[in-house]
Amino acid sequence: MRTPPGRVAFLISAVAALVAWWAVAARVGDPEQVASPLAAGRALLTTFTDHALLGQLAAAVGSTLGSVLIAFSLAAAVGIPVGLLMGRYLFADLFLDPWVKAWYSIPAIAFVPLAMNWMGITWMGAVLAGFLLAVFSVILSVYSGVKEVSAPMLEPALSYGASQSQLMSKVLLPASLPSIMLGLRLGMARALEGVIIAEMTFSVIGLGGLLDPAADRLHLAQSTALILVLAVISIALSEAMKRANRRAVPWKEADAVVREGERAVEN
């Protein structure tokens, strides 16, 4: 059985990154500035072999994932209908567009004080920070997808007397589904970013709550090991969204296969 090209490329990039990391650590030569891959691996192994540390890590990962999934779900529930309304109705577009773009352009760290003031120093504050970062990415992607739906796709439905709700559910929503899925992928990444930043800033729970004290105590190998755990979580969430995208818009995958075949024939 042939190995998928994507996995091969990922393995090659992972090996290249590991070699580059080792080279930088060897060049600096100071473990207090750059932890080597071996030092980070030892810290990770210690975490997984110590029952107390492993339990602490499992609880932190569970808390972070729970906050991310809640923030992402809320962002999807709010962002998709708001994006559809903005893309379909001019009044909603003119009324909401300045606010959405203004909030979208705010740096991620600026949401943390708002979340802390509104929800307090709790896990709900981390959820709110993740939601605020994710929802505007979802809104703008859905809005762009609806705006790209051409008039010839709408005119037949209108000529047959389709209602606004039918037009939205039968035409606009399916036609803009690729943009919706793109927005959800971006929203998942932004939700993770917001939750981690909030946990590092004011929370003592979650993966960010472990990462910040390790960095403050200059335990570089331990903090690097935690970053590796975070990278694995990020990759897993990204792959889950890719699978969902392939199921939701399979024709996009088929088009990509056809284009790849055409390029192969031309070459």
Backbone hydrogen bonds, N-H to C=O, Kabsch-Sander energy under -0.5 kcal/mol:
donor,donor_aa,acceptor,acceptor_aa,energy
7,R,4,P,-0.6
8,V,4,P,-1.8
9,A,5,P,-2.7
10,F,6,G,-2.1
11,L,7,R,-2.6
12,I,8,V,-2.5
13,S,9,A,-2.5
14,A,10,F,-2.5
15,V,11,L,-2.4
16,A,12,I,-2.5
17,A,13,S,-2.4
18,L,14,A,-2.3
19,V,15,V,-2.5
20,A,16,A,-2.4
21,W,17,A,-2.5
22,W,18,L,-2.5
23,A,19,V,-2.5
24,V,20,A,-2.4
25,A,21,W,-2.6
26,A,22,W,-2.5
27,R,23,A,-2.2
28,V,24,V,-2.7
29,G,25,A,-2.7
33,Q,30,D,-2.0
34,V,30,D,-2.3
40,A,36,S,-2.4
41,G,37,P,-2.4
42,R,38,L,-2.3
43,A,39,A,-2.2
44,L,40,A,-2.3
45,L,41,G,-2.6
46,T,42,R,-2.5
47,T,43,A,-1.9
48,F,44,L,-2.0
49,T,45,L,-1.6
50,D,46,T,-1.6
51,H,49,T,-0.6
54,L,50,D,-3.0
55,G,51,H,-2.4
56,Q,52,A,-2.1
57,L,53,L,-2.6
58,A,54,L,-2.8
59,A,55,G,-2.3
60,A,56,Q,-2.1
61,V,57,L,-3.0
62,G,58,A,-2.5
63,S,59,A,-2.3
64,T,60,A,-2.6
65,L,61,V,-2.8
66,G,62,G,-2.3
67,S,63,S,-2.3
68,V,64,T,-2.6
69,L,65,L,-2.7
70,I,66,G,-2.1
71,A,67,S,-2.6
72,F,68,V,-2.9
73,S,69,L,-2.4
74,L,70,I,-2.4
75,A,71,A,-2.2
76,A,72,F,-2.5
77,A,73,S,-2.5
78,V,74,L,-2.1
79,G,75,A,-3.2
80,I,76,A,-1.8
82,V,78,V,-1.8
83,G,79,G,-2.6
84,L,80,I,-2.3
85,L,81,P,-2.4
86,M,82,V,-2.5
87,G,83,G,-2.2
88,R,84,L,-1.8
89,Y,85,L,-2.8
90,L,88,R,-0.5
93,D,89,Y,-2.0
94,L,90,L,-3.0
95,F,91,F,-2.5
96,L,92,A,-2.5
97,D,93,D,-2.5
100,V,96,L,-2.8
101,K,97,D,-2.5
102,A,98,P,-2.0
103,W,99,W,-2.5
104,Y,100,V,-2.4
105,S,101,K,-1.6
106,I,103,W,-0.9
110,A,107,P,-1.1
111,F,108,A,-1.6
112,V,109,I,-0.8
114,L,110,A,-0.7
115,A,111,F,-2.6
116,M,112,V,-2.7
117,N,113,P,-2.5
118,W,114,L,-2.5
119,M,115,A,-2.6
120,G,116,M,-1.6
122,T,120,G,-2.0
125,G,122,T,-0.8
126,A,122,T,-1.0
127,V,123,W,-2.1
128,L,124,M,-2.5
129,A,125,G,-2.2
130,G,126,A,-2.3
131,F,127,V,-2.6
132,L,128,L,-2.7
133,L,129,A,-1.7
134,A,130,G,-2.0
135,V,131,F,-2.9
136,F,132,L,-0.6
137,S,133,L,-0.5
137,S,134,A,-0.5
138,V,134,A,-1.9
139,I,135,V,-2.4
140,L,136,F,-2.2
141,S,137,S,-1.9
142,V,138,V,-2.5
143,Y,139,I,-2.7
144,S,140,L,-2.3
145,G,141,S,-2.1
146,V,142,V,-2.3
147,K,143,Y,-2.2
148,E,144,S,-1.3
149,V,146,V,-1.3
153,M,150,S,-1.2
154,L,150,S,-0.8
154,L,151,A,-1.1
155,E,151,A,-2.6
158,L,154,L,-2.2
159,S,155,E,-2.7
160,Y,156,P,-1.3
161,G,158,L,-1.6
162,A,157,A,-2.3
167,L,163,S,-2.7
168,M,164,Q,-2.2
169,S,165,S,-2.5
170,K,166,Q,-3.0
171,V,167,L,-1.3
172,L,167,L,-2.5
173,L,168,M,-2.4
175,A,171,V,-2.2
176,S,172,L,-2.1
177,L,174,P,-1.0
180,I,176,S,-2.1
181,M,177,L,-2.7
182,L,178,P,-2.0
183,G,179,S,-2.4
184,L,180,I,-2.2
185,R,181,M,-2.2
186,L,182,L,-2.4
187,G,183,G,-2.6
188,M,184,L,-2.3
189,A,185,R,-1.7
190,R,186,L,-2.5
191,A,187,G,-2.5
192,L,188,M,-2.1
193,E,189,A,-2.1
194,G,190,R,-2.7
195,V,191,A,-2.4
196,I,192,L,-2.4
197,I,193,E,-2.4
198,A,194,G,-2.3
199,E,195,V,-2.7
200,M,196,I,-2.4
201,T,197,I,-1.6
202,F,198,A,-2.7
203,S,198,A,-0.8
203,S,199,E,-0.8
207,L,60,A,-0.8
209,G,205,I,-0.8
210,L,206,G,-1.0
210,L,207,L,-0.5
211,L,207,L,-2.3
212,D,208,G,-2.2
214,A,210,L,-1.5
215,A,211,L,-2.0
216,D,212,D,-2.5
217,R,213,P,-2.2
218,L,215,A,-1.3
219,H,214,A,-2.5
220,L,218,L,-1.7
223,S,219,H,-2.7
224,T,220,L,-2.4
225,A,221,A,-2.1
226,L,222,Q,-2.1
227,I,223,S,-2.0
228,L,224,T,-2.0
229,V,225,A,-1.8
230,L,226,L,-2.3
231,A,227,I,-2.4
232,V,228,L,-2.2
233,I,229,V,-2.2
234,S,230,L,-2.5
235,I,231,A,-2.5
236,A,232,V,-2.5
237,L,233,I,-2.5
238,S,234,S,-2.3
239,E,235,I,-2.6
240,A,236,A,-2.1
241,M,237,L,-2.1
242,K,238,S,-2.0
243,R,239,E,-2.3
244,A,240,A,-2.2
245,N,241,M,-2.2
246,R,242,K,-2.2
247,R,243,R,-1.9
248,A,244,A,-2.3
249,V,245,N,-2.7
252,K,249,V,-1.3
253,E,249,V,-0.9
254,A,250,P,-2.1
255,D,251,W,-2.5
256,A,252,K,-2.1
257,V,253,E,-2.0
258,V,254,A,-2.4
259,R,255,D,-2.6
260,E,256,A,-2.2
261,G,257,V,-2.2
262,E,258,V,-2.4
263,R,259,R,-2.3
264,A,260,E,-2.0
265,V,261,G,-2.1
266,E,262,E,-2.3
267,N,263,R,-2.1
